[in-house]
Amino acid sequence: MEENQTIRPDRKPLSVAAGALCVILGALWLADSVFGFGIFTMDRLWPLFVLVPGLTFEYYHYRVARVPGFLVPGGILTVIGLLFFFETFTYWRFSQYTWPVYILAVTAGLAQLSAAVGNPPGLLGVVAALGLVFAISAISVLSSALFRVIPFKIILPLTLIAAGAWIIVAGSKKPKR
């Protein structure tokens, strides 16, 4: 007897993905219980209490009711939930550098709302301003981390040399006609 190798037409891809996710999570949980990795503990999984409501808001807007107001808390909670997972799995070692992500979370939620309601002028300005604040904050954090590795008295001359070289190269090119 030859078995049909195709998936039954009544089986939806979502149920296959959900089943595969359950198998993978069960295998990981079993390995965690047997070998004591410490992954499936509340010390590690508490960000789910932030991430799952955020993803639920997102799901509800995109799949159920198209309520744009759900995108703001959905975007904020999803970004912060992902950040909290990163922080817990790195034992909060990078928390002094990741604070701009909180600004990014608000920006993400408002940007989704702006896109969903047709980019109203006032909201778009707020999203742009928050994006600029995030960019400046992230550059500030990255540059302060860089100054710990390479002293400022070396970075400034290197920056001037690179800028001068770029100006020379850009100025020596023949204009296109």
Secondary structure by P-SEA (a helix, b strand, c coil): ccccccccccccaaaaaaaaaaaaaaaaaaaaaaccccccccccccaaaaaaaaaaaaaaaacccccccaaaaaaaaaaaaaaaaaaaaacccccccccaaaaaaaaaaaaaaaaaacccaaaaaaaaaaaaaaaaaaaaaaaaaaaaaccaaaaaaaaaaaaaaaaaaaaaccccc
